[in-house]
């Protein structure tokens, strides 16, 4: 089987991006929510028009991971919108990064993460933020190994359900140093 391809998503990818987004969210978190809450969230967060707007926004970028022409993962990045007093739109945010379960754990997440962060830093070092579910310990460890620290919490709404999310941040200065370490020491992390 050929190596999966990571590529920037464009306007023609809106339907694929919306579909893989909804599918991976349900596969990862769907069991946590009552069906009406989940349906309401999916209709808002992964609506085709919202996806098209994200792809048309020059301040945002999305990537698709494809294996044999099939989408198996994706990422979305852009200006920070997390509810933290120190977060500004000038900061970057990794808004979403998901894979189908069968494609998790083989190093693709690290490759996609590095590509996404390189785009966020393309115009110079800046602070990068991430929101992560409080119970997603694997993701928290992944981000901690890459220099992110917990700096806050907020309520993430999925319909009427409110989850506790952690706000993680990596400062621009520490990102530059950590980025150099990643390039030389972690070519293909877990």
N, C-alpha and C positions, 0 to 999 in steps of 0.2 A: 504494500500500500504506500503511495507517495506521501511525502511530508505534507501536512496541512498548510494551506496558504493563508497568510494574514495580509489583508489589504484594506485600504481606506474604502469606506462605503460612500456611494454617491447617490444622487436623486433616484436613479433607476433601481436602487436597492431598498427603497422604503418599505415595500411589502415584506420582503425577506427579513429585514431588520425588525419590523414590528412583530412578525411571527416568531422569530427566534427569541426575541425579548419576552414575549408572553409565555412561550413554551418553557424557557429555562426558569422563569420566575415561578411558574406553577410547579415544575419538577423539583425545584429547590425548596420553596416555601409554601406551596399550595395546601399542604396538610395542616398548616397552622391556623387557617382562617375559615370562618363559616362561608359557605358558597356565595351568599349575597355580597359579603364584604369583598371577597376575592374577585367576583365578577365586576363590581363597581370599580375597584382599583385597576384591573386590567383594561377596562373600557376607557379609563382616563390616561393611565401611564403609557399604554402601548397602542393608543389609537393611531391609525394611519396618518391622519392629519398632523398629529403631534410629532410623529416620526419624520414626516416630510418637513415640518418646520425646523426640527433639530438639524436635519441634513442641509437645509438651505441657510442656516445661521453660520456666517463665517467665523464666529467666535467659538463654535463647537466643531467637534470631529467625531466620527464613528468609524469603527473597524469591524469587519466580518472575518471570521475564521472559517475557512471552507476545506472540506475533505472530499475529494472526488465530486466537486461541484455542489456539495450539500453544506449548508450553514450549520456549524457545530458550536459556535461561540461568537461573542461580540463584546465590544467595549464602546463607551460613550464618555467623552470628556469635554470640558468647557469651563466657563467662568464659575467661580465658587458661589453656590447659592445656599450653603448650609447656615443654619441659624446659630451663629456664634459671633460675639461682639468684635472679634479680630478678623473675621472673614470678610473679604471684600471681593467685588467682581474682578479686580486685578489679579487675585489669587486664582490658581487653577484647581479644578476638582475632577477627580476620577469619579464620574457619576454612576457608571454601571460597568461591571465586568462579570460575565456569566458564560458558562459552558454547559453543554449537555453532560449529564453524569458520566456517560461512557468516555468522555474526553477530558475528564478532570484528573489531575495528579500526574500527568506525563510531561510537565515542563511547558506546555503551551500557555498556561496562565502567566508564567513568568515572562515568556517572550512577548505576549500581548501587553502585559503590564509595562515592560520596558519600552515598547514602541509607543504606547500611549503617553507615558511620562516624557519621552523624548519630544513628542509633539507639544506637550504642555510647556516644555522648556525651550522651544525653538527660538523664541524671541528674547531669551536670556533667563537667568535663574529667577524663579518665583516660588513662593510658598504653595504647596499642594495639599489639598484637603481630601478626605474620604469619609463617608458615612458608612458604618458597618453595623449589622445587627449585633446586639449585645451577646447573643448566644452563639454567634458564628466564631468559635474559638480558633478554628483553622485559619480563617481569613485574618483574624487579629494577629496570629503568630506570623503569617506571611508578611503582613505590612510592618510589624515590629522589626523583623529581620531586615527590612529595607528602610529603617530609620523613622518610621511614623510613630508618634506618641499620642495617647488619648489626652484630649484637652477639653472634652465636654460630652454632653448627652442631650438628646432631644427625643420627642415622640414622633414616630414615623407612622402615618395613618394609612391603613389598608381598610377602606370602607369605614366602619365604625370601630374597628379594632385599632389600638394604638400600641405599637411595639417600642421598646426602648432601644435606641440606636446610639452607638458611640461615635463621637466626632474625633477623627484622627488627623494629625497635621505633621507635615515635615517641612521645616523652614527652608527657605531658599539657600541659605549658607550651608546647612547640613546636607541638603539635597545634592549640591555640587560635589561635596566630599563623598557622600554615600554613592552617588552615581559612578564616580571613578572606581570605587571599590567593586561595585556590581559588574562593571565592564571587565575588570581584570580577574576577579575571583569567582564569579558565579555565572559562568557561561550557560549552564543548563541545570538550574536548581530544580529540586523536587518538582 
